[in-house]
Amino acid sequence: MKLTAREDRGIMILEPKGKIMGGPDATVLHDKLHELINQGKKKVVIDLAKVDWMNSTGLGILISGLTTMRNNGGELKLCNVTEKIQSLLTITKLITIFETFDTIEQAVASFN
């Protein structure tokens, strides 16, 4: 998995690309979220448009990220959730935990 980050109107947008399946991927996203918190950036959108697949470990990484942000007074939202990942979120009932949006713009606007 590759991870790029950019800022839009004070909201950090993380764009993972590839598969989120644990191992080194777990620490990449985890470390990035902690880095953002340390910088005082507590509004994060994860754009899943370029994520091919995610397993249960990948879901755990997202849950951990959400918990980390909320425990530090922040929020994490998802956008561009693919059909495969949408069905994973639905089956695991995590769709009720995460706020999801169709586009980056909608997710960013939801913080205001």
C-alpha positions as protocol buffer text, in pm:
chain_id: "A"
residue {
  index: 1
  type: MET
  ca { x: 0 y: 0 z: 0 }
}
residue {
  index: 2
  type: LYS
  ca { x: 116 y: 351 z: -81 }
}
residue {
  index: 3
  type: LEU
  ca { x: -14 y: 644 z: 119 }
}
residue {
  index: 4
  type: THR
  ca { x: -28 y: 1006 z: 11 }
}
residue {
  index: 5
  type: ALA
  ca { x: -157 y: 1296 z: 219 }
}
residue {
  index: 6
  type: ARG
  ca { x: -278 y: 1644 z: 134 }
}
residue {
  index: 7
  type: GLU
  ca { x: -468 y: 1919 z: 307 }
}
residue {
  index: 8
  type: ASP
  ca { x: -792 y: 2082 z: 194 }
}
residue {
  index: 9
  type: ARG
  ca { x: -940 y: 2368 z: 400 }
}
residue {
  index: 10
  type: GLY
  ca { x: -769 y: 2246 z: 716 }
}
residue {
  index: 11
  type: ILE
  ca { x: -881 y: 1885 z: 669 }
}
residue {
  index: 12
  type: MET
  ca { x: -626 y: 1614 z: 599 }
}
residue {
  index: 13
  type: ILE
  ca { x: -705 y: 1379 z: 313 }
}
residue {
  index: 14
  type: LEU
  ca { x: -524 y: 1046 z: 319 }
}
residue {
  index: 15
  type: GLU
  ca { x: -520 y: 850 z: -5 }
}
residue {
  index: 16
  type: PRO
  ca { x: -408 y: 490 z: 33 }
}
residue {
  index: 17
  type: LYS
  ca { x: -348 y: 296 z: -290 }
}
residue {
  index: 18
  type: GLY
  ca { x: -336 y: -82 z: -331 }
}
residue {
  index: 19
  type: LYS
  ca { x: -434 y: -340 z: -70 }
}
residue {
  index: 20
  type: ILE
  ca { x: -477 y: -274 z: 303 }
}
residue {
  index: 21
  type: MET
  ca { x: -397 y: -608 z: 460 }
}
residue {
  index: 22
  type: GLY
  ca { x: -186 y: -555 z: 770 }
}
residue {
  index: 23
  type: GLY
  ca { x: 184 y: -614 z: 809 }
}
residue {
  index: 24
  type: PRO
  ca { x: 382 y: -302 z: 713 }
}
residue {
  index: 25
  type: ASP
  ca { x: 57 y: -135 z: 597 }
}
residue {
  index: 26
  type: ALA
  ca { x: -73 y: -135 z: 952 }
}
residue {
  index: 27
  type: THR
  ca { x: 208 y: 82 z: 1080 }
}
residue {
  index: 28
  type: VAL
  ca { x: 208 y: 319 z: 780 }
}
residue {
  index: 29
  type: LEU
  ca { x: -148 y: 440 z: 841 }
}
residue {
  index: 30
  type: HIS
  ca { x: -118 y: 423 z: 1220 }
}
residue {
  index: 31
  type: ASP
  ca { x: 203 y: 626 z: 1221 }
}
residue {
  index: 32
  type: LYS
  ca { x: 59 y: 883 z: 981 }
}
residue {
  index: 33
  type: LEU
  ca { x: -248 y: 939 z: 1202 }
}
residue {
  index: 34
  type: HIS
  ca { x: -30 y: 986 z: 1511 }
}
residue {
  index: 35
  type: GLU
  ca { x: 190 y: 1228 z: 1319 }
}
residue {
  index: 36
  type: LEU
  ca { x: -121 y: 1431 z: 1222 }
}
residue {
  index: 37
  type: ILE
  ca { x: -248 y: 1435 z: 1582 }
}
residue {
  index: 38
  type: ASN
  ca { x: 92 y: 1556 z: 1701 }
}
residue {
  index: 39
  type: GLN
  ca { x: 66 y: 1838 z: 1444 }
}
residue {
  index: 40
  type: GLY
  ca { x: -277 y: 1931 z: 1580 }
}
residue {
  index: 41
  type: LYS
  ca { x: -457 y: 1808 z: 1266 }
}
residue {
  index: 42
  type: LYS
  ca { x: -759 y: 1619 z: 1392 }
}
residue {
  index: 43
  type: LYS
  ca { x: -995 y: 1619 z: 1096 }
}
residue {
  index: 44
  type: VAL
  ca { x: -914 y: 1335 z: 859 }
}
residue {
  index: 45
  type: VAL
  ca { x: -1078 y: 1189 z: 549 }
}
residue {
  index: 46
  type: ILE
  ca { x: -955 y: 858 z: 411 }
}
residue {
  index: 47
  type: ASP
  ca { x: -1023 y: 832 z: 36 }
}
residue {
  index: 48
  type: LEU
  ca { x: -1064 y: 462 z: -47 }
}
residue {
  index: 49
  type: ALA
  ca { x: -1108 y: 508 z: -424 }
}
residue {
  index: 50
  type: LYS
  ca { x: -772 y: 345 z: -507 }
}
residue {
  index: 51
  type: VAL
  ca { x: -786 y: 64 z: -250 }
}
residue {
  index: 52
  type: ASP
  ca { x: -820 y: -266 z: -439 }
}
residue {
  index: 53
  type: TRP
  ca { x: -889 y: -485 z: -141 }
}
residue {
  index: 54
  type: MET
  ca { x: -899 y: -487 z: 237 }
}
residue {
  index: 55
  type: ASN
  ca { x: -906 y: -785 z: 472 }
}
residue {
  index: 56
  type: SER
  ca { x: -1008 y: -805 z: 838 }
}
residue {
  index: 57
  type: THR
  ca { x: -670 y: -667 z: 942 }
}
residue {
  index: 58
  type: GLY
  ca { x: -730 y: -371 z: 711 }
}
residue {
  index: 59
  type: LEU
  ca { x: -1067 y: -311 z: 876 }
}
residue {
  index: 60
  type: GLY
  ca { x: -891 y: -327 z: 1212 }
}
residue {
  index: 61
  type: ILE
  ca { x: -648 y: -61 z: 1094 }
}
residue {
  index: 62
  type: LEU
  ca { x: -942 y: 169 z: 1005 }
}
residue {
  index: 63
  type: ILE
  ca { x: -1114 y: 103 z: 1339 }
}
residue {
  index: 64
  type: SER
  ca { x: -789 y: 173 z: 1522 }
}
residue {
  index: 65
  type: GLY
  ca { x: -750 y: 496 z: 1325 }
}
residue {
  index: 66
  type: LEU
  ca { x: -1103 y: 608 z: 1408 }
}
residue {
  index: 67
  type: THR
  ca { x: -1051 y: 529 z: 1777 }
}
residue {
  index: 68
  type: THR
  ca { x: -715 y: 709 z: 1782 }
}
residue {
  index: 69
  type: MET
  ca { x: -866 y: 1023 z: 1627 }
}
residue {
  index: 70
  type: ARG
  ca { x: -1172 y: 1025 z: 1854 }
}
residue {
  index: 71
  type: ASN
  ca { x: -963 y: 966 z: 2167 }
}
residue {
  index: 72
  type: ASN
  ca { x: -765 y: 1277 z: 2074 }
}
residue {
  index: 73
  type: GLY
  ca { x: -1069 y: 1496 z: 2006 }
}
residue {
  index: 74
  type: GLY
  ca { x: -1067 y: 1440 z: 1631 }
}
residue {
  index: 75
  type: GLU
  ca { x: -1274 y: 1266 z: 1368 }
}
residue {
  index: 76
  type: LEU
  ca { x: -1205 y: 1030 z: 1079 }
}
residue {
  index: 77
  type: LYS
  ca { x: -1442 y: 985 z: 784 }
}
residue {
  index: 78
  type: LEU
  ca { x: -1433 y: 765 z: 475 }
}
residue {
  index: 79
  type: CYS
  ca { x: -1514 y: 851 z: 115 }
}
residue {
  index: 80
  type: ASN
  ca { x: -1517 y: 684 z: -227 }
}
residue {
  index: 81
  type: VAL
  ca { x: -1582 y: 348 z: -64 }
}
residue {
  index: 82
  type: THR
  ca { x: -1570 y: 78 z: -334 }
}
residue {
  index: 83
  type: GLU
  ca { x: -1843 y: -186 z: -364 }
}
residue {
  index: 84
  type: LYS
  ca { x: -1615 y: -458 z: -223 }
}
residue {
  index: 85
  type: ILE
  ca { x: -1524 y: -252 z: 83 }
}
residue {
  index: 86
  type: GLN
  ca { x: -1884 y: -130 z: 122 }
}
residue {
  index: 87
  type: SER
  ca { x: -2001 y: -491 z: 145 }
}
residue {
  index: 88
  type: LEU
  ca { x: -1727 y: -565 z: 403 }
}
residue {
  index: 89
  type: LEU
  ca { x: -1841 y: -268 z: 612 }
}
residue {
  index: 90
  type: THR
  ca { x: -2204 y: -380 z: 583 }
}
residue {
  index: 91
  type: ILE
  ca { x: -2139 y: -747 z: 674 }
}
residue {
  index: 92
  type: THR
  ca { x: -1932 y: -647 z: 978 }
}
residue {
  index: 93
  type: LYS
  ca { x: -2186 y: -377 z: 1079 }
}
residue {
  index: 94
  type: LEU
  ca { x: -1902 y: -121 z: 1069 }
}
residue {
  index: 95
  type: ILE
  ca { x: -2112 y: 82 z: 826 }
}
residue {
  index: 96
  type: THR
  ca { x: -2292 y: 208 z: 1139 }
}
residue {
  index: 97
  type: ILE
  ca { x: -1961 y: 319 z: 1297 }
}
residue {
  index: 98
  type: PHE
  ca { x: -1798 y: 508 z: 1010 }
}
residue {
  index: 99
  type: GLU
  ca { x: -1936 y: 814 z: 840 }
}
residue {
  index: 100
  type: THR
  ca { x: -1903 y: 750 z: 466 }
}
residue {
  index: 101
  type: PHE
  ca { x: -1939 y: 989 z: 174 }
}
residue {
  index: 102
  type: ASP
  ca { x: -1951 y: 950 z: -204 }
}
residue {
  index: 103
  type: THR
  ca { x: -1690 y: 1218 z: -273 }
}
residue {
  index: 104
  type: ILE
  ca { x: -1396 y: 1392 z: -106 }
}
residue {
  index: 105
  type: GLU
  ca { x: -1584 y: 1721 z: -138 }
}
residue {
  index: 106
  type: GLN
  ca { x: -1886 y: 1589 z: 55 }
}
residue {
  index: 107
  type: ALA
  ca { x: -1662 y: 1445 z: 327 }
}
residue {
  index: 108
  type: VAL
  ca { x: -1466 y: 1770 z: 363 }
}
residue {
  index: 109
  type: ALA
  ca { x: -1787 y: 1977 z: 370 }
}
residue {
  index: 110
  type: SER
  ca { x: -1932 y: 1754 z: 646 }
}
residue {
  index: 111
  type: PHE
  ca { x: -1674 y: 1890 z: 894 }
}
residue {
  index: 112
  type: ASN
  ca { x: -1819 y: 2243 z: 873 }
}
